[in-house]
Amino acid sequence: MALDKELLDILVCPSCKGRVRLDEKRGGILCESCALLFPIKDDIPVMLVEEAQKIGD
C-alpha cells in the first residue's frame, strides 16, 4: 500500500476533522479519536464515514 506522504498530510477525519494516520497493519487510514478505520481501495483512501469500520482495541 503506497500512499503519497503529501496526501496523508492533508487528509483529516470526515467525522471529527482530526488528524489521521496510515495503519499498515489494518490496511487503512485510522482516526484514533473516533476509532474509525477508513479503507484503501486501489491505492485510494475512501474517506466516507459510511464506509469506515469501527475499531475497538
GUMI-16185 format. One line per field, with one value per residue: residue in one letter; x, y, z of N, C-alpha, C in turn. Coordinates in steps of 0.02 Angstrom, whole numbers, always signed. Each point is the difference from the previous one (the first is absolute). Layout:
BEGIN
residuo = [A, ...]
n_u = [X, ...]
n_v = [Y, ...]
n_w = [Z, ...]
ca_u = [X, ...]
ca_v = [Y, ...]
ca_w = [Z, ...]
c_u = [X, ...]
c_v = [Y, ...]
c_w = [Z, ...]
This chain:
BEGIN
residuo = [M, A, L, D, K, E, L, L, D, I, L, V, C, P, S, C, K, G, R, V, R, L, D, E, K, R, G, G, I, L, C, E, S, C, A, L, L, F, P, I, K, D, D, I, P, V, M, L, V, E, E, A, Q, K, I, G, D]
n_u = [+42, +1, -4, -13, +59, +2, -26, +40, +42, -39, +1, -64, -17, -43, +7, +64, +22, +11, +61, +22, +9, +51, -43, +63, +2, -42, +45, +7, -42, +36, -60, +50, -15, -18, +59, +14, -8, +29, -36, +47, -29, +38, +32, -66, +14, -43, -3, -40, -34, -43, +59, +6, +50, -46, +54, +17, +48]
n_v = [-58, +36, +39, +52, +16, +36, -54, -41, +47, -4, -66, +7, -16, -29, -39, +0, -6, -55, -6, -25, -65, -18, -49, -16, -10, +51, +30, +55, +50, +12, +12, +14, +64, -17, -29, +36, -53, +45, -35, -37, +25, -45, +1, +1, +47, -40, +66, -52, +35, -1, +11, +41, -32, -11, +24, -53, +35]
n_w = [+0, -55, +53, -39, +26, -55, -28, +33, -18, -54, +6, +12, +60, -41, +52, +24, -62, +36, +26, -56, +3, -38, +0, -13, +65, +6, -37, +38, +0, +54, +27, +41, -13, -60, +0, -55, -38, -39, -44, -28, -54, -30, +59, +8, +46, +30, -1, +2, +44, -50, -28, +52, +29, +47, +32, +33, +28]
ca_u = [-42, +44, -35, +43, +5, -35, -71, -11, +7, -59, -62, -28, -59, -61, -46, +20, +49, +64, +55, -3, +65, -1, +8, +16, -19, -72, -12, -43, +14, -28, -12, +0, -51, -66, +9, -25, +49, -25, +34, +37, -19, +40, +46, -38, -36, -72, -10, -72, -17, -42, +44, +49, -11, +12, +48, +3, +61]
ca_v = [+58, +58, +63, +58, +34, +64, -15, -16, +61, +44, -36, +4, -42, +36, +4, +47, +46, -12, -30, -72, -29, -63, -59, -53, -64, -9, +12, +56, +65, -4, +57, -27, +35, -30, -73, -20, -21, +12, -47, +23, -43, +16, +53, +62, -1, +12, +39, +6, -29, -60, -55, -12, -55, +18, -45, +1, -33]
ca_w = [+0, -6, -4, -1, +65, -4, +6, +70, +40, -5, +17, +67, +11, -20, +56, +52, -31, +34, -38, -14, -18, -36, +41, -48, +29, -12, -71, -12, +30, +67, +44, +68, +40, -14, -5, -66, -50, -68, -45, -58, -56, -60, +21, +11, +64, -3, +61, +12, +65, -13, -21, +52, +47, +70, +30, +73, +24]
c_u = [+45, -42, +50, -1, -36, -76, -16, +2, -62, -65, -19, -61, -63, -50, +19, +49, +69, +51, -11, +71, -11, +12, +10, -22, -74, -18, -48, +26, -37, -8, -5, -53, -69, +2, -32, +58, -31, +38, +39, -15, +37, +45, -33, -36, -74, -19, -74, -17, -40, +42, +50, -21, +17, +48, -2, +61, -6]
c_v = [+61, +63, +57, +35, +67, -9, -15, +62, +44, -35, +13, -45, +40, +7, +54, +53, -5, -32, -75, -24, -65, -57, -59, -68, -16, +14, +58, +64, +3, +69, -28, +33, -32, -76, -26, -17, +7, -45, +35, -50, +23, +60, +68, -4, +17, +34, +17, -35, -64, -61, -20, -58, +25, -50, +7, -38, -18]
c_w = [+0, -10, +4, +68, -1, +7, +73, +44, -2, +18, +73, +5, -20, +57, +50, -25, +33, -47, -8, -17, -37, +50, -46, +26, -14, -73, -14, +31, +66, +32, +70, +44, -7, +1, -64, -45, -69, -48, -55, -56, -62, +12, +9, +67, -10, +66, +10, +66, -9, -19, +54, +45, +70, +29, +75, +23, +72]
